[in-house]
């Protein structure tokens, strides 16, 4: 019950932080929204920390079938981080080649086929782990049964991504009066909160799964003690 309360309160805090920072981002320095700016560095740090936490959870829960869910999560964090870094590299190559060759520079990057093959390989690895270790039935459905899914954090992440798309792609009527640089900052701020909400959702699930190992350990100990007493009685 305490975990559910913490999840609910953290979701409201994330939502409040998203709304306040999204409005106040209009007054932030324009340099924060540029390539290699402060906001993109915050996003990269959040993604890297999310991947490290997932790897730590996989190591901590090794020996359990549920640990493979954290390998899947780590690859998801890595793929998003690679996308962020790939766009930065593309922009750097475009800037060095000139504004006229900005579109064609993507095809000149030597690591484009390698990046596509790497993403495909990570996707296949995730699908293999999900099917091989039955992660949907063993982990995800158990999260749903135990009420552990951080729906509030996921909703905040979805809202933040929607705001980021609307700001960066100019898809909303109420943003067309703002300068492009300001819209870029608003989009980057919303994206930071989306990654933060996903990071916190992962942390909540990791905290919830701590009881799984302890309960399985106690059940194993109880089974071993019962068997030992039966043998002694015989």
C-alpha positions as CSV (number, residue, x, y, z in Angstrom):
1,X,0.0,0.0,0.0
2,X,2.9,2.4,0.8
3,X,4.4,1.7,-2.6
4,X,1.2,2.7,-4.4
5,X,1.0,5.9,-2.4
6,X,4.6,6.7,-3.3
7,X,3.9,6.0,-7.0
8,X,0.9,8.3,-7.0
9,X,2.7,11.2,-5.2
10,X,5.7,10.9,-7.5
11,X,3.5,11.0,-10.5
12,X,1.9,14.2,-9.4
13,X,5.3,15.7,-8.7
14,X,6.5,14.8,-12.2
15,X,3.4,16.2,-13.8
16,X,3.7,19.5,-11.8
17,X,7.4,19.7,-12.7
18,X,6.6,19.1,-16.4
19,X,3.9,21.8,-16.5
20,X,5.9,24.4,-14.6
21,X,9.2,23.9,-16.5
22,X,7.4,23.7,-19.9
23,X,5.9,27.2,-19.3
24,X,9.1,28.7,-17.8
25,X,11.2,27.3,-20.6
26,X,10.2,30.3,-22.7
27,X,12.6,32.4,-20.7
28,X,15.6,30.0,-20.8
29,X,18.8,30.9,-22.7
30,X,18.6,29.9,-26.3
31,X,22.0,28.2,-26.1
32,X,20.4,25.5,-23.9
33,X,18.4,24.2,-26.8
34,X,21.2,24.0,-29.3
35,X,23.2,20.9,-30.3
36,X,25.5,19.8,-27.4
37,X,23.6,22.2,-25.2
38,X,22.7,21.7,-21.6
39,X,19.3,20.1,-22.2
40,X,20.7,17.5,-24.6
41,X,23.5,16.7,-22.1
42,X,20.8,16.2,-19.4
43,X,18.9,13.9,-21.7
44,X,22.0,11.8,-22.5
45,X,22.9,11.6,-18.8
46,X,19.4,10.4,-17.9
47,X,19.4,7.8,-20.7
48,X,22.9,6.5,-19.6
49,X,21.8,6.4,-16.0
50,X,18.7,4.5,-16.9
51,X,20.8,1.9,-18.8
52,X,23.2,1.6,-15.9
53,X,20.3,1.1,-13.4
54,X,18.8,-1.6,-15.7
55,X,22.2,-3.4,-15.8
56,X,22.5,-3.2,-12.1
57,X,19.1,-4.7,-11.7
58,X,19.9,-7.5,-14.1
59,X,23.1,-8.3,-12.1
60,X,21.2,-8.0,-8.7
61,X,18.5,-10.4,-9.8
62,X,20.7,-12.8,-11.7
63,X,19.5,-16.4,-11.5
64,X,15.9,-15.3,-11.8
65,X,13.9,-15.6,-15.0
66,X,12.6,-12.0,-14.4
67,X,16.1,-10.6,-14.6
68,X,16.0,-10.8,-18.4
69,X,13.4,-8.0,-18.4
70,X,16.2,-5.7,-17.3
71,X,18.4,-6.8,-20.2
72,X,15.6,-5.8,-22.4
73,X,15.2,-2.5,-20.6
74,X,19.0,-1.8,-20.9
75,X,18.9,-2.3,-24.6
76,X,15.9,0.0,-24.9
77,X,17.8,2.7,-23.1
78,X,20.8,2.1,-25.2
79,X,18.9,2.4,-28.4
80,X,17.3,5.7,-27.4
81,X,20.7,7.0,-26.3
82,X,22.2,5.9,-29.6
83,X,19.5,7.8,-31.5
84,X,20.3,10.9,-29.5
85,X,24.0,10.7,-30.1
86,X,23.5,9.7,-33.8
87,X,21.5,12.9,-34.4
88,X,24.2,14.9,-32.7
89,X,26.8,13.4,-35.0
90,X,24.7,14.0,-38.0
91,X,24.3,17.7,-37.1
92,X,28.0,18.0,-36.6
93,X,28.7,16.4,-40.0
94,X,26.1,18.6,-41.6
95,X,27.6,21.8,-40.1
96,X,31.1,20.9,-41.3
97,X,29.8,20.1,-44.8
98,X,27.7,23.2,-45.2
99,X,24.1,24.1,-45.0
100,X,23.5,23.1,-48.7
101,X,24.7,19.5,-48.0
102,X,22.8,19.1,-44.8
103,X,20.3,16.6,-46.2
104,X,22.8,14.5,-48.2
105,X,25.3,14.2,-45.5
106,X,23.3,11.4,-43.8
107,X,24.0,9.1,-46.6
108,X,27.8,9.8,-46.4
109,X,28.2,8.7,-42.8
110,X,30.0,5.4,-42.7
111,X,28.4,4.2,-39.6
112,X,24.8,4.4,-41.0
113,X,24.6,0.7,-42.0
114,X,26.3,-0.4,-38.8
115,X,23.8,1.6,-36.7
116,X,20.9,0.1,-38.5
117,X,22.3,-3.4,-38.1
118,X,23.0,-2.8,-34.4
119,X,19.5,-1.6,-33.8
120,X,18.1,-4.6,-35.6
121,X,20.3,-6.9,-33.6
122,X,19.1,-5.4,-30.3
123,X,15.5,-5.7,-31.4
124,X,15.9,-9.3,-32.2
125,X,17.7,-9.9,-28.9
126,X,14.8,-8.3,-27.0
127,X,12.3,-10.4,-28.8
128,X,14.3,-13.5,-28.1
129,X,14.4,-12.8,-24.4
130,X,10.7,-11.9,-24.2
131,X,9.7,-15.2,-25.9
132,X,12.3,-17.5,-24.5
133,X,11.8,-16.5,-20.9
134,X,8.1,-15.8,-21.2
135,X,8.6,-12.3,-19.7
136,X,5.0,-11.2,-20.6
137,X,3.4,-13.9,-18.4
138,X,6.1,-14.1,-15.7
139,X,6.8,-10.4,-15.2
140,X,4.4,-8.0,-17.0
141,X,1.2,-9.8,-16.0
142,X,2.5,-10.2,-12.4
143,X,3.1,-6.4,-12.3
144,X,-0.5,-5.9,-13.4
145,X,-1.9,-8.4,-10.9
146,X,0.1,-6.9,-8.0
147,X,-0.8,-3.3,-9.0
148,X,2.8,-2.4,-9.5
149,X,2.5,-0.7,-12.9
150,X,3.5,3.0,-12.6
151,X,0.7,4.2,-14.8
152,X,1.1,7.8,-13.6
153,X,4.7,7.9,-14.6
154,X,3.9,6.4,-18.0
155,X,1.2,8.9,-18.6
156,X,3.5,11.8,-17.7
157,X,6.1,10.4,-20.1
158,X,3.5,10.1,-22.9
159,X,2.3,13.7,-22.2
160,X,5.8,15.0,-22.2
161,X,6.6,13.3,-25.5
162,X,3.4,14.7,-27.0
163,X,4.4,18.2,-25.9
164,X,7.9,17.7,-27.3
165,X,6.5,16.7,-30.7
166,X,4.1,19.6,-30.8
167,X,6.8,22.1,-29.9
168,X,9.5,20.8,-32.2
169,X,7.3,20.0,-35.2
170,X,5.1,23.1,-34.9
171,X,2.0,20.9,-35.0
172,X,-0.1,23.1,-32.8
173,X,-1.9,26.3,-33.5
174,X,-1.0,27.9,-30.1
175,X,2.8,27.6,-30.8
176,X,3.1,29.2,-34.2
177,X,3.6,32.7,-32.7
178,X,6.7,31.7,-30.8
179,X,10.2,31.8,-32.3
180,X,11.7,28.5,-33.5
181,X,14.5,28.7,-31.0
182,X,12.0,29.0,-28.1
183,X,10.0,26.1,-29.4
184,X,13.2,24.0,-29.6
185,X,13.9,24.7,-26.0
186,X,10.3,23.8,-25.0
187,X,10.6,20.6,-26.9
188,X,13.9,19.7,-25.3
189,X,12.6,20.5,-21.8
190,X,9.6,18.3,-22.3
191,X,11.8,15.5,-23.6
192,X,14.0,15.7,-20.5
193,X,10.9,15.2,-18.3
194,X,9.8,12.2,-20.5
195,X,13.1,10.4,-19.9
196,X,12.9,11.4,-16.2
197,X,9.4,9.9,-15.9
198,X,10.5,6.7,-17.6
199,X,13.6,6.5,-15.4
200,X,11.4,6.8,-12.3
201,X,9.0,4.2,-13.6
202,X,11.9,1.8,-13.9
203,X,13.1,2.6,-10.4
204,X,9.6,2.0,-9.0
205,X,9.4,-1.4,-10.7
206,X,12.9,-2.3,-9.6
207,X,11.9,-1.5,-6.0
208,X,8.8,-3.5,-6.3
209,X,10.7,-6.6,-7.6
210,X,13.0,-6.6,-4.6
211,X,10.3,-8.5,-2.7
212,X,10.1,-11.2,-5.4
213,X,13.6,-12.4,-4.6
214,X,13.0,-12.4,-0.9
215,X,9.7,-14.2,-1.2
216,X,11.2,-16.8,-3.5
217,X,14.1,-17.2,-1.2
218,X,11.8,-17.8,1.8
219,X,9.8,-20.2,-0.1
220,X,12.9,-22.2,-1.1
221,X,14.1,-22.2,2.5
222,X,10.7,-23.4,3.7
223,X,10.7,-26.2,1.1
224,X,14.3,-27.2,2.1
225,X,13.5,-27.3,5.8
226,X,10.3,-29.3,5.2
227,X,12.2,-31.8,3.2
228,X,14.9,-32.1,5.8
229,X,12.4,-32.6,8.6
230,X,10.6,-35.3,6.6
231,X,13.9,-37.1,6.0
232,X,14.7,-37.0,9.7
233,X,11.3,-38.3,10.6
234,X,11.8,-41.2,8.2
